[in-house]
């Protein structure tokens, strides 16, 4: 069974993740935005710190890149009033019958 909490605990213990968090925290402290509740994060795009952006956008971008796109639902054909719904199928069957016979 998959347990996200266990996975996150393991993942965040990695030296590379610790270094990344330390670098971002250092940047936030240096710029005076660490822990002040302004809702901004050090933006890390392409492995580089490029400035600040809202926490939701910064953290959400990583989430979007991880998730697979959901398939779009198929659209149903809407038939016009008075259209013979069986003619599409019956007509093609009749044409095949003529061609063979």
PyMOL commands that set and color helices and strands:
alter all, ss='L'
color gray80, all
select helices_A, chain A and resi 4-13+15-31+55-66+87-100
alter helices_A, ss='H'
color red, helices_A
select strands_A, chain A and resi 40-45+48-54
alter strands_A, ss='S'
color yellow, strands_A
deselect
rebuild
show_as cartoon
